[in-house]
Amino acid sequence: MKHWIIVNILLLCGSIYAFSQPYKGEKLSRGLVGIPTEKGMYFSWRITLNDAPDLQFDLYRSTNGGTETKLNKAPISQTTDFLDETVDLKADNIWILKADNQIVATWIRTKEEELTPYLSIPIKKPEDGEIAGEHFFYTANDCSVGDLDGDGEYEVILKWTPSNSKRPPQCGFTGNTYLDAYKMDGTMLWRIDLGPNIRSGAATTNFLVFDFDGDGCAEVCCKTGDGTIDGIGHVIGDSKNDWRTWDKESPTYGKIVNGPEYLTVFEGKTGRELDSKEYIPTRYPIDGWGGIGGNCGNDNTGGRSDRFTAGVAFLDGKNPSPVMVRGWYGRTVVAAWTFTNATLKNIWTFDSANPGLEKYSGMGNHSVTIADFDGDGYDEVCVGAMTVDHDGKGLFTTGLRHGDALHAGRLIPSRPGMQVFGVHENEGDNEIVNRTPAVAMFDGATGEIIWQDGLGKDAGRGVAADIDPRYEGAECWCNIGGLRRGDTGEFISNKKPNSCNFTIYWDADSLAELLDHVSISKWNWQTEETDLLLKAEGVVSNNGTKGNPCLSGDILGDWREEVIWASKDQTELRIYTTTIPATDRRPTLMNDRQYRLAIAWQNVGYNQPPHTNF
């Protein structure tokens, strides 16, 4: 039994190199990171698909300006990490990482620095405000990363949300939403003020960070309005226009149901507006966002029209495109763009309200995932129980209707292609309930239902991840029932992990760990209990009961993932990275195209964790 499990883990480890869709569009540095531990100073760094398989490293240290001393006895070749057990942390130290006798990274730590288990990025909280007699304040919310200046290091883009943020059906005003850019050392690059005509909320203020034009520097793309101020102080549209409803008796009080909407690309280095175009689709007709059955009921108050997700897709197999999605419950519109020569261009629009596309009505999710589902080299856009092909045509719909969470990847390794695990809502007291499952696994290329369960039940949350080495591929669980096999849907146990939220690679094996609120845990498949690995102190999670991090992903160090939380006092972002010694070395997960795209769309709608294509 033990031998079989070890063999299985080794096979899983080997599969990590099988990138079916590699992404080499970022020229990343080594991403060296050092964290003090009880045993010394722990370091890790990244390798990429561009590196030679036999690349070796050496780590040196200079203390108080003294001679460099090599720390490793033999070349570091089996992992990309090292524990410096002889360091004096009460002295000034510089570590030098070399490859082929060339310096590839350095890390500096002074004796005055606190011994914290995280990296700190100072942030600048916006001033409190008041609107319509209501006081509000700001909290650090979702983040993304991108190499904004082309130096090989990721910068962090942070969204600040006001305390009066709203869901689309809710009346009332919101404060402005801000986007900040910070370097890892806390240097603030710019702030974008989305202005009064962009309503703040998880459903409405998505943003994308990616190198859309291939110049080596990432851009920022999001919906804007009259009065948006870019990173150099330039105003988009007409700053005098306030399209919010001020009539307290109106059912749209505080909402924005009129006025222009724009899609804008900002320069990553400066936050400067590069191009803005009319947002597609427009909100009009405001009462045209209903659909067929279930929760597809219409309204004329913006409750249905102001539901947005977004993502990045390689629709031609070579170049990344911003993809904007409007509508979840009824009508769903997907608009694809290109950004070349500093110009946005709409290349196609899919609209479930068009004749012949009625089956796509009511199939949208609170989230989106993008991958090459059919293996043709081009990415498709999955917005829940429906998928749009790379050319803007409907690929399929499962007919399983609206839901919250979805996870996509090679969840069943023995089955060709990609699979999607969907989590669905109970849509009211009608006949749809009796044919809508709580959870389902379906083929990512065809929509074929592999298994489903829980007809008529409402599963708001669910996860698919490999947490048990005894079974093939991913295991699945939701807020209903126990732990299931991903390939058959059969129950493994009546017990399940104590969280149903994010996953993270944190320790040294190929199994996923569990990320929930401010804790990282591991499912112990032998005891059927959840073992706590980390509980971060002095930080907060995002988005209320969702308990999301600001961001999780492989942004520093080796292939294990980092997690970003904001401090309780909102003065810093804290980046936590594992200090568990590695047992092998693997290319950065950012070299997997699907995974890299997942980092770009992680902040939209109901945040979901990234998954690889292997």
N, C-alpha and C positions, 0 to 999 in steps of 0.2 A: 504493500500500500504506500509506504513512505517513498519507495523507489519510483513508483508511478507518478506520485505527486511531484518529486524533484524533476523527473524527466519532462513532465508537463510544463513546469515553470521554466525550464531551460528552453523548451520550444517557444514559449511565449516571449522570452527574452530575445531569441533569435529573430522572431517575426517583426520586431520593432524596426529592423533595417529595411523591411520590404515596403518602402514608400511607393505606392502606385502612382501618386501624384505629388512629386517633390516640389518644393518651393524654394528657389534660390534667389529671389528678388531683392533680398536685403543682404548687404555686405556687413555682417555682424562682427563685432569684436569678440574677444574671448569672454566677456561678461564676468570677469573674475569678481568673486565676492568672498569676504571674510567675516566670520561671526565668532565672537568669543564664547567658549564653552568651559565647563568645569575641568576639562582635560587639556585645554590650550586654545589655539586659534584654528578653526576649521575653515578650509578653503575649498571652493569648487569653481569650475569654469566650463565653458561650452566647447564642444567640437561641432563641426558642420559637415554636411555632405560634400563640401569642397575639400575637406582635409584628406590627406593620405591615410589609408587604413593603419599604417604602422607609425604614425606620428607619435613622438615621445616628448615628454615635458620634464623640466627641472624647476624646482622652486628654491629660491634663495631668500635670505633675510639679512638686512643690515639693521643693527641696533644702535641707537644714539649716534648715527652717522658713521659707524664703524665699517669694517670690511664686510663685504658680502660673503655669506656662508651658505653653501648648498645644504639643504635640509634633507633631501631624499638620498638614500644610499644607492639605489638603482633607479634608472629612468622610470618615470611614471608613464606606464603604457597600458595598464589594464583598466584604469579608471581615469576620471578627470577630477579628482579631489585629493586632498592631503590634510592631515591633522598635524599641526606644529605643536608638539608637546613640550618643547624646551623653551618656548618664548617667555620673556618677562613682560607681562602686560602693564607693568608700572613704568616702562621705558618707552621712548619713541621708537617705532619700528616701521621699516619699509620692506615689503615683500616684492620680489621680482620673479615673475613667471617667464621662463624661456622655453622656446621650441627651436630645435636645430641651432642652438647657441645664439638665437636672436630673441631680444626682449619682446614679448607679446602682450604683457599686461603688468601693471603694478598695483599695489594696495598699500595705503598709508594709514597708520593708526597712531595717534599721539597718546601720551600717558594721561592726558586730562579727560579723554573720552570716557563716557560711562560704559560699563560692561552690560550692554543690552543685547537681548537675543534677536534683534531686528535691525534693519537699516531705517534711518529716519530721514524723511523729506519734509522740511518746513513748508507750510502752506499759509496763504494769506486769506483769511476768512473775510468775505464781503461785509460791509456794514449792515446792521439791521435796517429795516424799512417800515413804512406804513402805507397802506392802501385802503381807501374807503373806510377809514377809521379803525382799521385792524393792524396791529403790530405784527411783524414777522421777523424771523431770523434765519440764518443759513446753516446748513450742514453739508459736509462733504459727502457726495453720493458716488455714483458710478465712475469708473476710470477706464481708460484704454491706454495702449502704448503704441508708439511708432518712432522710428528714427526721423525726427523732424528736421535735423540739420545735416544729416549725412555723415556723421562721425562714427557710425557703427554702434553707438550706444542708444538704447531706447530712452525716450522721454515719456513722461507720464502726463496724460491729458485728463483733467479732473472736472467733473460736472458738480457745480454747487446748486442745491435745490433749496427753495424757501420753505419755511415751515407751513405755509398755507398752500402748498401744492395740492392739486385736485385730480380726482378721477374725472373722465369726460362727462358722466351724467351730472356731476355736482355743479351747482351754481356757486358763484362767488369769484372774487379776484385772486390772482396769485402774484407773488413778486416775480421779478425778472430772473431768468436762469442764466448762469455764467459758466463759461468754459475757460479753464486755466491750463497753461502748459508749463511744466516744471522739468528741469534736468534732475538727474539723480542726486546731485549735490544740493538741491533746493533752489537753484537759480530759477527765478520766474521769467519765462520768455514773453508771455503775453496773456491778456484776458480778453475774451469775447463776451459782450453783453448781448444776449439774444433779444432783449428789448421787450416792450409791453405787449406786442402783438404775437408773441409766442407763449402760449399758456404752459405753465410748468406742471409736469406730472410724468409718471413712469410711462404712460401711454403716448405722450406727445413730444418728449424732448430726447429723442434718440440722436446719436452722433456716430460717425464712422471715421476712423483714422487708418489711412493706408496710402501707399505710394501709388496713386492712380495713373500718373503720367510717366512713370519709369525713370525719373530723373535722379533717383537715389535718396530723395527726401520725401517723407510722408506728408500728405495733405489731410485736412479735416473737412468733412462734408456733413451738412445737416440742413434741416428746414429753417428758414429765417422769415422775417417779416419787416414791415415798415418800422424803422427805428432801431433795427439791429446795428450794433456798433462793433466793427472788427477790431483786430488787435493793434492797429495803428491809429484808431480813433475815427475812421471813416464810417459814415452812416449809410446803411443800405436802405433804399427806398426813400420815403418821405418821413422825416422825423416828426413832422407836425401831425401825422395821422394817428389817431387812437381809435382802433376798431372794436374795442371792448364795449359791451353793453352796460350802460350806467343806470338804466331804468330798473329800480329795485322791484318793480311789479312784473317785470318781464321774466318769462321762464328761461331766458338766456342771460340773466343778470351775471355780470363778470366774465361771461364767455366771449369768444371771438368767432362769429359766424358770418362775418363779412370782411371784405378787404383782400388785398393781394397776398399771395403766399409764394415764397421763393425757395428754390434749392440752390445752396451756395457752397462753393469750394473755397476754403481758406488756405493760404500758404502756411506750411507747417513751421517754418523758421520764425515768421513774424506775426502770424494770425491775420495777415492782410487778405482782404477779399480778392480772389482771382477771377471768379465769374459767378454770376447769378442768373438763373432762368426761372420762368414761371413754374411753380411746383405742379407736377403731374402725379395723380389727377387733382383737379380742383375739388373743393368741398361741395360744389354745386352739381345737382340740386341738393340742398341741405337735407331734404327728406327722401333722398334717393339711395340710402345705404342699408335698407332692409333686404330681406331675402326670403327664402322658402323654408317654412317650418321652424320648430325649435325656438331658439333665442334670436331669431332673425327679425323680430319685430322692429318696425321703423320708428323714427322720431324726426322732429324738425327743430331740435334744440342742440344739435352737435354731439349728442351722446354716442351715436354710431359713426359719424363722419370723422371724429377726432381720435381715431385709433390707429397708431402707426407702429410698424416695425421696419427694419432696414438691414441690409447686409452688403457684402462685397462678393462678386462672383466673376470667375474667369469664363465668360460666356462664349468667347471665341477660342478658349483653350490657352491663350497667350497673354491677354491684357486684362487687368482687373477693372470691373465696372461697379459703380455704386448702384444699388438696387433698392428702391423705395417701395414700401408696401403700405397701403391704406385700407382699413376695414378688416374686422375680425369675424363678426357674428353673421353678417349677411353678405352684402356685396364686398368683394375683395378685389383690389386693383394692385397689380405689380408693374412698376415702371422701371425700365433699365436704361442706364445712361453710359456714355463714355466721357472721359476727360482727357483730351489731348490738345496740345498747343494752347493751353490755358483756356480752353473752351469746353463747356458742358454741352452734350448733344443727346437728346432722347433717341434711342434706337428701336425700342418697341414697348408696347403697353398691353398687358393682359388685363381684361375686365370681365369678371364673372357675370356682369349684367348684360353682356353682349348676347345676341341670339345664338342659341346652340350651346351655350356654356352654363345652362341652368344647373347642371349637376355639381358645379363648383360652388354653388351658393351655400353659405353656412358652414364652410369647411375650414375657415381660418382659425389660427391659434393666437395666443398672447405672445408667441415667440416665433422664431424662424430659424431654420438651419439650411446651410448651403453646402453642397458636395457634388461630385461627379457620380450621381446615383446609377446611371446606366452604362458607365464605363466607356463613353465615347470620347473622353478627353475634355469635354466641356462641362461646366457646372450647371446644375439645376437648382431651383429655389423651392424648398419645401416650407410651406407656411402652415402646416398642420396635417389635416386629412386631405390635402391636395398638393400637387407638385406641378410647377411650371417649368417647361423645358427651356434649354438655353436659347432657343429661337423665339421665345415668347408665346409658344403654343402650349395649351394644356397637355401635360404628360399623362396624368391620371388623377382620379380622386378615389379614395377608399369608400366614400359614402358614410364614414364613421363620425363625421361632423366635428364641431368645435371642441377644443380642449385647451389645457394650460401648458403642460410640459411635453417636450418631445426630445428624443435622443437618437442620433444617427451614427452609424459606423459599421464596421465588420463585427456585428454583435454575435453572429453565428458563423464561426470560421469555416465549418464544413459546408456551408451553403454559399454558392457563388454570389459575388456582388455585395451590396450594402443592404442593411436592414434599418428600419425605423421603429422605435418603441414609442407609441403614442399614449397619452393620458387624457381621458375625455370627461367632459362634464355631463351631468344629468340636466337635460334642457327643458325641464318643466313637465307638467302633467299632460302628456299627449302621447300619441302612438309612437313618436320618435324614441321615447324613453325605452320602450320595450325592445328596440333593435340597436341601441347604442351601448357599446361595452364601456366599462370603466377603463380597461387597458387593452391594448392590442399590439401585436408585433406584425409588421407587414414588410413586404419586399420593396426596397427603395427604388427599384427600376420600373416595376409593374403595378405596384399597389396591391398585389396579391396578399390576402390575409393569411399569415402563417398560423397564428392562433389569437384568440381573443377570449375575454372572460369578464364577468361582472355586469351582465346586461341590466340596464336600468339603474346602476349605481353611479355615484358621482365621485370620481377620484381627482382631487385637485392637484395632487403632487405624485410624482413617480420618478424612478431612477433606473437606468440600465447601465451596469458596469461590472467588470470582472472582479469579484470579491471573494470567490471560492474556487480554488484550483482543481477541485474534484470534478467539475463540470465544464463542458465546452463553452468557451466564450463568455458572454455577459450573463449575469444574473439580474433579475428584475424584481422590483418591489414598489409598492405605492402605499398610500395611507389606508388602504383596505387590504386585509388578509396578510399572509406571510411572505416568505422569500420564494421566488420561482426560478426555474431554469429558463434561460433565454431562448433556447432552441425549441422547447415544447410547451412552455407555459405551466408545466407541472410544478406543484409545490415541493420545494426541498425541505422546508421547515415551516411550522406555524409561527416561529419566531422570525425576526428580521432586524436589520440595523435600527438603532434608535433615532436615526435621522433619515429624511427623505428629501434631500436638498441638492447640494453640490458634491462632486467628487474631486479628488486631488491625488496626484502621485507624490508621496512624501517620504516613504521609506525606501529600502533598496531592492524590493522585489517588483514584479510586473503586475501585481494586483493593485487595484485602486483603493485609496483611502477615502474617508468621508469628511466632508467639510460642511459645517452647519453653524450659523451664527458666528461665534468667535472660537470655535473648537475644531480640532482635527482628531478623528478617531479611526480605528481599524476594526473591521468585522472579524471576529475570531470564529472561524468556521468549525473549529473543533469543540469549543464550549458554547457556541451560538450566543455569544455575548459581544457587546461593543466595547472595545478597549480604548480609553482616552490616551492620545499621544501628545496633544498640546491644547492647553487652554490659555489663550492670549489675555493678558491683563491690561486694563487701561485703554481698551479699544472698543469700538461699537461696530455692529453690522448695519446693513442698509435695508431699506424698503420694507420696514415694519416686520410683519410676521414672516416675510420671505427670507429674512436672515441672510442676505447675500453679502459677500465681500465687495469691496470696491472693484476688485479684479482678482482673478486667479489665473495663472498661466506660467509657462516656462519662459520667464523674462530675464533671469540671471542664472549664473552658475551652470551646473550640468542639467541633464534632462528632467530631473525632478522639478516640480512646480513650486512657484511662489504664491503667496497670498498677500494682498494689500488690504489693510483696514485703516480707518481713520482713528486717531486718538479721541478719547472722550471729550477732551477740551477743544477739539477741532483746530489744533495748532500744527499738526503734522500727520503725514501718511506714514504708516509703519509697514515695511516690507519684511515679511517673515519668510525665511528660506530654511530648508532642512539642514541639520547638522549630523544626520545619520550617515555614517560612512557608506560609500557606494561599494557594490560588488562587481560592477562591470561598467562599461562606458557606451554611450549611445549618442547619436547626433541629436542636436536640439530639436525638440518637438516642433519648433517654429519652422523647420524645414519640411514639415508635412503640410501640404497646401490646405487640406480641409481644416486641420487644427489652427493654422494661422488665420484662416477666414473666421473661424469660430471665436478667436480672440477679438476680431473686429466687430462681430455682432453680439458679443456677450452682454453688452449694456442695454440692448433694446428690449422693450416690453417687459415680460417676466423673465429675468435673467436666468440663463441656463449654462451649465458647465461645458467646456470644450471637449470634443472627442476627436481622435485621430482617424485616419483612413486605413489603419492597419490593425 
